Amino acid sequence: SSMGLSFDLGTPVNTALFVYILYSVQRILFPSLSASSTVPKEFKSGYSWMPVSHPPTVLFKTYTPKTLEPFHGKDGGRILLAINGTVFDVTAGRNFYGPDGMYGNFAGRDASRGMAKQSFELSMLTPIDQPLDKLRDLTTDEVDNMKGWIEHFSNKYIVCGQLVENDAV
């Protein structure tokens, strides 16, 4: 070549390299403007890019016996209960904790004593206008029972808050 370039486009490797470099430079200078504006519906075997619905967002809140009580699930709404100061969202366990469930008395309430004593009687519940049950009279076995329930609930349900005295908020 008369221009004195020592780059010979005659060899296939150089040609391929030259084309690749041009392509790369073009991609950098002119990024694809035709990016798909549609959301892909699926990927491989039915994997959906978009969740069908967003899971309900649970905020960590502070509850008192009075503000916890409305979450009794009788209206088909959320069901919360507390054990030893920790509030759990047990809505997913409506069969157990809903109005017709065997633990329905605990819905919207501090279930600590009942869980500790493995009793589902109403007598286990402290009235919502009373101070929180301090649980000082529980035996070691009863405290262990309660801790077992807390562990079970922590693995199965969402911790959504803490229970404090009525006048603490």
C-alpha atoms as an extended CHARMM CRD file, in Angstrom:
* protein
*
       169  EXT
         1         1  SER       CA              0.0000000000        0.0000000000        0.0000000000  PROA      1               0.0000000000
         2         2  SER       CA              1.2560000000        3.4200000000       -0.8710000000  PROA      2               0.0000000000
         3         3  MET       CA              0.1730000000        5.0240000000        2.4260000000  PROA      3               0.0000000000
         4         4  GLY       CA              2.8270000000        3.1210000000        4.3300000000  PROA      4               0.0000000000
         5         5  LEU       CA              0.3980000000        1.3530000000        6.6900000000  PROA      5               0.0000000000
         6         6  SER       CA              1.9260000000       -1.8120000000        8.0200000000  PROA      6               0.0000000000
         7         7  PHE       CA             -1.5930000000       -3.0930000000        8.7800000000  PROA      7               0.0000000000
         8         8  ASP       CA             -2.5330000000       -5.6220000000        6.1280000000  PROA      8               0.0000000000
         9         9  LEU       CA             -6.2540000000       -6.1640000000        5.7850000000  PROA      9               0.0000000000
        10        10  GLY       CA             -5.4510000000       -9.0520000000        3.5280000000  PROA      10              0.0000000000
        11        11  THR       CA             -5.0980000000      -11.5710000000        6.3710000000  PROA      11              0.0000000000
        12        12  PRO       CA             -8.3870000000      -12.9480000000        7.7360000000  PROA      12              0.0000000000
        13        13  VAL       CA             -7.3700000000      -12.4320000000       11.3940000000  PROA      13              0.0000000000
        14        14  ASN       CA             -6.6540000000       -8.7360000000       10.9080000000  PROA      14              0.0000000000
        15        15  THR       CA             -9.9080000000       -8.2750000000        9.0090000000  PROA      15              0.0000000000
        16        16  ALA       CA            -11.8950000000       -9.9530000000       11.7560000000  PROA      16              0.0000000000
        17        17  LEU       CA            -10.1160000000       -7.8980000000       14.4120000000  PROA      17              0.0000000000
        18        18  PHE       CA            -10.6630000000       -4.6750000000       12.5020000000  PROA      18              0.0000000000
        19        19  VAL       CA            -14.3810000000       -5.3870000000       12.0690000000  PROA      19              0.0000000000
        20        20  TYR       CA            -14.6820000000       -6.3020000000       15.7760000000  PROA      20              0.0000000000
        21        21  ILE       CA            -12.9470000000       -3.0760000000       16.8400000000  PROA      21              0.0000000000
        22        22  LEU       CA            -15.2190000000       -1.0150000000       14.5860000000  PROA      22              0.0000000000
        23        23  TYR       CA            -18.2560000000       -2.8380000000       15.9940000000  PROA      23              0.0000000000
        24        24  SER       CA            -17.1000000000       -2.2590000000       19.6000000000  PROA      24              0.0000000000
        25        25  VAL       CA            -16.4320000000        1.4440000000       19.0130000000  PROA      25              0.0000000000
        26        26  GLN       CA            -19.8360000000        1.8040000000       17.3470000000  PROA      26              0.0000000000
        27        27  ARG       CA            -21.5080000000        0.0780000000       20.3770000000  PROA      27              0.0000000000
        28        28  ILE       CA            -19.7700000000        2.4740000000       22.7610000000  PROA      28              0.0000000000
        29        29  LEU       CA            -20.5190000000        5.6250000000       20.7580000000  PROA      29              0.0000000000
        30        30  PHE       CA            -24.0260000000        4.6410000000       19.7010000000  PROA      30              0.0000000000
        31        31  PRO       CA            -25.5540000000        2.3960000000       22.3550000000  PROA      31              0.0000000000
        32        32  SER       CA            -28.6230000000        0.5390000000       21.2250000000  PROA      32              0.0000000000
        33        33  LEU       CA            -31.5170000000        2.9430000000       20.9670000000  PROA      33              0.0000000000
        34        34  SER       CA            -33.9720000000        0.1750000000       20.2030000000  PROA      34              0.0000000000
        35        35  ALA       CA            -33.9070000000       -1.2450000000       23.7300000000  PROA      35              0.0000000000
        36        36  SER       CA            -37.0590000000       -3.2250000000       24.1930000000  PROA      36              0.0000000000
        37        37  SER       CA            -39.6100000000       -1.1950000000       26.0950000000  PROA      37              0.0000000000
        38        38  THR       CA            -41.7700000000       -4.2040000000       26.8910000000  PROA      38              0.0000000000
        39        39  VAL       CA            -41.1820000000       -6.2070000000       30.0380000000  PROA      39              0.0000000000
        40        40  PRO       CA            -40.2390000000       -9.7800000000       29.1690000000  PROA      40              0.0000000000
        41        41  LYS       CA            -43.0850000000      -12.0490000000       30.1790000000  PROA      41              0.0000000000
        42        42  GLU       CA            -41.1220000000      -15.1380000000       31.0050000000  PROA      42              0.0000000000
        43        43  PHE       CA            -37.7060000000      -16.6580000000       30.9610000000  PROA      43              0.0000000000
        44        44  LYS       CA            -37.0000000000      -20.3130000000       30.2790000000  PROA      44              0.0000000000
        45        45  SER       CA            -39.5950000000      -22.4990000000       31.9800000000  PROA      45              0.0000000000
        46        46  GLY       CA            -42.2190000000      -20.0140000000       33.0350000000  PROA      46              0.0000000000
        47        47  TYR       CA            -40.1090000000      -17.8430000000       35.2900000000  PROA      47              0.0000000000
        48        48  SER       CA            -41.9690000000      -14.5650000000       35.5250000000  PROA      48              0.0000000000
        49        49  TRP       CA            -39.9560000000      -11.3660000000       35.7130000000  PROA      49              0.0000000000
        50        50  MET       CA            -42.7330000000       -9.5390000000       37.4730000000  PROA      50              0.0000000000
        51        51  PRO       CA            -44.2190000000      -10.8820000000       40.7080000000  PROA      51              0.0000000000
        52        52  VAL       CA            -47.9370000000      -11.5370000000       40.3640000000  PROA      52              0.0000000000
        53        53  SER       CA            -48.5340000000       -9.2430000000       43.3220000000  PROA      53              0.0000000000
        54        54  HSD       CA            -46.2880000000       -7.5130000000       45.7630000000  PROA      54              0.0000000000
        55        55  PRO       CA            -46.2240000000       -9.3380000000       49.1000000000  PROA      55              0.0000000000
        56        56  PRO       CA            -47.8210000000       -7.1940000000       51.7800000000  PROA      56              0.0000000000
        57        57  THR       CA            -45.2760000000       -4.8780000000       53.3260000000  PROA      57              0.0000000000
        58        58  VAL       CA            -45.0080000000       -5.2730000000       57.0770000000  PROA      58              0.0000000000
        59        59  LEU       CA            -43.7990000000       -2.3420000000       59.1100000000  PROA      59              0.0000000000
        60        60  PHE       CA            -42.2300000000       -2.8360000000       62.5160000000  PROA      60              0.0000000000
        61        61  LYS       CA            -44.4840000000       -0.8880000000       64.8540000000  PROA      61              0.0000000000
        62        62  THR       CA            -45.0010000000       -0.4000000000       68.5370000000  PROA      62              0.0000000000
        63        63  TYR       CA            -48.3170000000       -1.7040000000       69.8350000000  PROA      63              0.0000000000
        64        64  THR       CA            -50.0940000000       -1.4190000000       73.1630000000  PROA      64              0.0000000000
        65        65  PRO       CA            -52.7400000000       -3.8800000000       74.3710000000  PROA      65              0.0000000000
        66        66  LYS       CA            -55.3640000000       -1.3790000000       73.1460000000  PROA      66              0.0000000000
        67        67  THR       CA            -53.8830000000       -0.8240000000       69.6700000000  PROA      67              0.0000000000
        68        68  LEU       CA            -53.1870000000       -4.5580000000       69.2160000000  PROA      68              0.0000000000
        69        69  GLU       CA            -56.7540000000       -5.6320000000       69.9770000000  PROA      69              0.0000000000
        70        70  PRO       CA            -58.3170000000       -4.4980000000       66.6510000000  PROA      70              0.0000000000
        71        71  PHE       CA            -56.0870000000       -7.0300000000       64.8400000000  PROA      71              0.0000000000
        72        72  HSD       CA            -58.3580000000       -9.9030000000       65.9100000000  PROA      72              0.0000000000
        73        73  GLY       CA            -59.1570000000      -11.0360000000       62.3760000000  PROA      73              0.0000000000
        74        74  LYS       CA            -62.9210000000      -11.1080000000       62.9400000000  PROA      74              0.0000000000
        75        75  ASP       CA            -63.4600000000       -8.7590000000       60.0040000000  PROA      75              0.0000000000
        76        76  GLY       CA            -61.2380000000      -10.8050000000       57.7000000000  PROA      76              0.0000000000
        77        77  GLY       CA            -58.3740000000       -8.3950000000       58.4310000000  PROA      77              0.0000000000
        78        78  ARG       CA            -54.8710000000       -8.9730000000       59.7380000000  PROA      78              0.0000000000
        79        79  ILE       CA            -54.3320000000      -11.1210000000       62.8020000000  PROA      79              0.0000000000
        80        80  LEU       CA            -51.5950000000      -10.1320000000       65.2230000000  PROA      80              0.0000000000
        81        81  LEU       CA            -50.6700000000      -11.5580000000       68.5910000000  PROA      81              0.0000000000
        82        82  ALA       CA            -47.8860000000      -10.9240000000       71.0580000000  PROA      82              0.0000000000
        83        83  ILE       CA            -45.6580000000      -13.2790000000       73.0150000000  PROA      83              0.0000000000
        84        84  ASN       CA            -43.3460000000      -11.8410000000       75.6470000000  PROA      84              0.0000000000
        85        85  GLY       CA            -43.3360000000       -8.3850000000       74.0670000000  PROA      85              0.0000000000
        86        86  THR       CA            -42.8570000000       -9.5140000000       70.4530000000  PROA      86              0.0000000000
        87        87  VAL       CA            -45.7600000000       -8.9690000000       68.0640000000  PROA      87              0.0000000000
        88        88  PHE       CA            -46.2310000000      -11.5280000000       65.2850000000  PROA      88              0.0000000000
        89        89  ASP       CA            -48.3860000000      -11.2620000000       62.1730000000  PROA      89              0.0000000000
        90        90  VAL       CA            -50.1420000000      -14.6410000000       62.1620000000  PROA      90              0.0000000000
        91        91  THR       CA            -52.6170000000      -13.7770000000       59.4030000000  PROA      91              0.0000000000
        92        92  ALA       CA            -51.2540000000      -16.6880000000       57.3520000000  PROA      92              0.0000000000
        93        93  GLY       CA            -52.3810000000      -19.0040000000       60.1670000000  PROA      93              0.0000000000
        94        94  ARG       CA            -55.9980000000      -17.8090000000       60.0890000000  PROA      94              0.0000000000
        95        95  ASN       CA            -57.2370000000      -21.4090000000       60.5010000000  PROA      95              0.0000000000
        96        96  PHE       CA            -55.5920000000      -21.4900000000       63.9300000000  PROA      96              0.0000000000
        97        97  TYR       CA            -55.7430000000      -17.8530000000       65.0650000000  PROA      97              0.0000000000
        98        98  GLY       CA            -58.8490000000      -16.6170000000       63.2950000000  PROA      98              0.0000000000
        99        99  PRO       CA            -62.2670000000      -16.3020000000       64.9560000000  PROA      99              0.0000000000
       100       100  ASP       CA            -63.0140000000      -20.0220000000       64.4870000000  PROA      100             0.0000000000
       101       101  GLY       CA            -59.5200000000      -21.2970000000       65.2170000000  PROA      101             0.0000000000
       102       102  MET       CA            -58.5710000000      -23.1650000000       68.3750000000  PROA      102             0.0000000000
       103       103  TYR       CA            -56.2300000000      -20.2860000000       69.3260000000  PROA      103             0.0000000000
       104       104  GLY       CA            -58.7290000000      -17.6150000000       68.2850000000  PROA      104             0.0000000000
       105       105  ASN       CA            -58.7730000000      -16.1330000000       71.8060000000  PROA      105             0.0000000000
       106       106  PHE       CA            -55.1650000000      -15.0110000000       71.3000000000  PROA      106             0.0000000000
       107       107  ALA       CA            -55.8850000000      -12.9440000000       68.1810000000  PROA      107             0.0000000000
       108       108  GLY       CA            -55.1030000000       -9.2900000000       68.8590000000  PROA      108             0.0000000000
       109       109  ARG       CA            -53.8910000000      -10.1170000000       72.3650000000  PROA      109             0.0000000000
       110       110  ASP       CA            -50.8290000000      -10.8450000000       74.4830000000  PROA      110             0.0000000000
       111       111  ALA       CA            -50.7130000000      -14.6440000000       74.3340000000  PROA      111             0.0000000000
       112       112  SER       CA            -47.6410000000      -15.0430000000       76.5850000000  PROA      112             0.0000000000
       113       113  ARG       CA            -49.3060000000      -16.6590000000       79.5940000000  PROA      113             0.0000000000
       114       114  GLY       CA            -51.5310000000      -18.9520000000       77.5450000000  PROA      114             0.0000000000
       115       115  MET       CA            -48.6030000000      -20.1220000000       75.4170000000  PROA      115             0.0000000000
       116       116  ALA       CA            -46.4760000000      -20.6800000000       78.5310000000  PROA      116             0.0000000000
       117       117  LYS       CA            -49.2000000000      -22.7060000000       80.2650000000  PROA      117             0.0000000000
       118       118  GLN       CA            -50.4100000000      -24.3920000000       77.0360000000  PROA      118             0.0000000000
       119       119  SER       CA            -53.8830000000      -23.1190000000       77.8580000000  PROA      119             0.0000000000
       120       120  PHE       CA            -56.2040000000      -21.4250000000       75.4110000000  PROA      120             0.0000000000
       121       121  GLU       CA            -58.7050000000      -20.2780000000       78.0370000000  PROA      121             0.0000000000
       122       122  LEU       CA            -59.8690000000      -16.6630000000       78.1850000000  PROA      122             0.0000000000
       123       123  SER       CA            -58.6590000000      -16.5550000000       81.7990000000  PROA      123             0.0000000000
       124       124  MET       CA            -55.0880000000      -16.5610000000       80.4300000000  PROA      124             0.0000000000
       125       125  LEU       CA            -55.6140000000      -13.1190000000       78.8880000000  PROA      125             0.0000000000
       126       126  THR       CA            -54.9630000000       -9.8440000000       80.6910000000  PROA      126             0.0000000000
       127       127  PRO       CA            -57.7090000000       -7.2600000000       80.0520000000  PROA      127             0.0000000000
       128       128  ILE       CA            -56.4970000000       -4.7630000000       77.4600000000  PROA      128             0.0000000000
       129       129  ASP       CA            -56.8450000000       -1.7970000000       79.8400000000  PROA      129             0.0000000000
       130       130  GLN       CA            -54.5820000000       -3.4280000000       82.4480000000  PROA      130             0.0000000000
       131       131  PRO       CA            -50.7730000000       -3.2820000000       82.6810000000  PROA      131             0.0000000000
       132       132  LEU       CA            -48.9090000000       -5.9790000000       80.7620000000  PROA      132             0.0000000000
       133       133  ASP       CA            -48.6330000000       -9.3830000000       82.3840000000  PROA      133             0.0000000000
       134       134  LYS       CA            -45.1250000000       -9.5190000000       83.9170000000  PROA      134             0.0000000000
       135       135  LEU       CA            -45.2150000000      -13.3540000000       83.9400000000  PROA      135             0.0000000000
       136       136  ARG       CA            -43.2010000000      -13.4090000000       87.1860000000  PROA      136             0.0000000000
       137       137  ASP       CA            -45.0250000000      -16.4650000000       88.5590000000  PROA      137             0.0000000000
       138       138  LEU       CA            -44.1980000000      -18.7550000000       85.6210000000  PROA      138             0.0000000000
       139       139  THR       CA            -42.2220000000      -21.9230000000       86.3060000000  PROA      139             0.0000000000
       140       140  THR       CA            -39.0150000000      -22.7020000000       84.4170000000  PROA      140             0.0000000000
       141       141  ASP       CA            -40.9140000000      -25.2450000000       82.2990000000  PROA      141             0.0000000000
       142       142  GLU       CA            -43.5780000000      -22.6800000000       81.4570000000  PROA      142             0.0000000000
       143       143  VAL       CA            -40.9470000000      -20.1240000000       80.4540000000  PROA      143             0.0000000000
       144       144  ASP       CA            -39.3100000000      -22.7940000000       78.2620000000  PROA      144             0.0000000000
       145       145  ASN       CA            -42.7080000000      -23.5310000000       76.6980000000  PROA      145             0.0000000000
       146       146  MET       CA            -43.1280000000      -19.8540000000       75.9100000000  PROA      146             0.0000000000
       147       147  LYS       CA            -39.6250000000      -19.6490000000       74.4140000000  PROA      147             0.0000000000
       148       148  GLY       CA            -40.4520000000      -22.6730000000       72.2620000000  PROA      148             0.0000000000
       149       149  TRP       CA            -43.5320000000      -20.8990000000       70.9330000000  PROA      149             0.0000000000
       150       150  ILE       CA            -41.5040000000      -17.7450000000       70.2520000000  PROA      150             0.0000000000
       151       151  GLU       CA            -38.9920000000      -19.8130000000       68.2730000000  PROA      151             0.0000000000
       152       152  HSD       CA            -41.7800000000      -21.5700000000       66.3580000000  PROA      152             0.0000000000
       153       153  PHE       CA            -43.4650000000      -18.2400000000       65.5520000000  PROA      153             0.0000000000
       154       154  SER       CA            -40.1720000000      -16.6070000000       64.5410000000  PROA      154             0.0000000000
       155       155  ASN       CA            -39.5750000000      -19.3580000000       61.9830000000  PROA      155             0.0000000000
       156       156  LYS       CA            -43.1270000000      -19.3980000000       60.6720000000  PROA      156             0.0000000000
       157       157  TYR       CA            -44.5340000000      -15.8740000000       60.9530000000  PROA      157             0.0000000000
       158       158  ILE       CA            -43.3750000000      -12.3010000000       60.5020000000  PROA      158             0.0000000000
       159       159  VAL       CA            -42.2430000000      -10.2780000000       63.5030000000  PROA      159             0.0000000000
       160       160  CYS       CA            -44.0290000000       -6.9730000000       62.9760000000  PROA      160             0.0000000000
       161       161  GLY       CA            -43.6360000000       -5.0820000000       66.2040000000  PROA      161             0.0000000000
       162       162  GLN       CA            -43.2520000000       -4.8810000000       69.9300000000  PROA      162             0.0000000000
       163       163  LEU       CA            -45.8600000000       -4.7180000000       72.6730000000  PROA      163             0.0000000000
       164       164  VAL       CA            -45.4960000000       -2.0200000000       75.3080000000  PROA      164             0.0000000000
       165       165  GLU       CA            -47.6370000000       -0.6340000000       78.1450000000  PROA      165             0.0000000000
       166       166  ASN       CA            -50.7300000000        1.3610000000       77.1850000000  PROA      166             0.0000000000
       167       167  ASP       CA            -49.2590000000        4.6190000000       78.4540000000  PROA      167             0.0000000000
       168       168  ALA       CA            -45.8160000000        4.0800000000       76.9040000000  PROA      168             0.0000000000
       169       169  VAL       CA            -46.8240000000        5.3340000000       73.4700000000  PROA      169             0.0000000000
